[in-house]
Amino acid sequence: MAIEKQPYACSLPASPGAEPAQEGTSHGCCAPRPAASTIPCPDCGTEGKPVQPLTLRALLQPNLRADVKEEAYCFCANPDCDLVYFRADGAQTFARADLTVRVGVKERNSPRPLCYCFGHSAESLREEWLRTGKSAILDAVKAEVKAGHCRCDVTNPSGACCLGDLTRELKALAANPPPAPILQGNNPADSTCCRTGEGPGCAC
Ligand SMILES: [Zn+2]
């Protein structure tokens, strides 16, 4: 059924073969996003990011996929908002429970998946940071992206490359480094939990 096209800024090419806008950002794996995306989320007012219908069809619960139209949809990244997708005309919305995956950028609790193509999360970044004091994950993902191995448009709820999300998470780790892990079973004098009495799981 043909649906009248709405003149919203957050619109994407209606046909899958249409040329994407030549502005916005791209990491070589995803179609560049149009620079103008100014449709506010109907629930929280956060500016939505354009997302293609094929992303919704890939990640919504199977019984909802047929409801997705060839229309302009937006993604709400606000962690405090339960709404994930909304149609630019406001006539259709999908919440977290409507997806088959957790939306890591909207979660405050573990697990928070960030890279859906190669299986990296806020937790794996943190674990690597604690173990090595740096991140090789970002470079590894960049190499995979460069090799054309990612499929962000059908794996990532935002429909876009995860490199920005990974970089943001790493900056947050650098700005607020997690405490060193407690070494269990070692000399109590060296153990933070025993020194402070604050370690409920202490096995010293
Ligand atoms: Zn929202």
Boltz pocket constraint, residues with backbone or C-beta under 6 A from the ligand:
constraints:
  - pocket:
      binder: B
      contacts: [[A, 41], [A, 42], [A, 43], [A, 44], [A, 45], [A, 46], [A, 76], [A, 77], [A, 78], [A, 81], [A, 82], [A, 83]]
      max_distance: 6.0
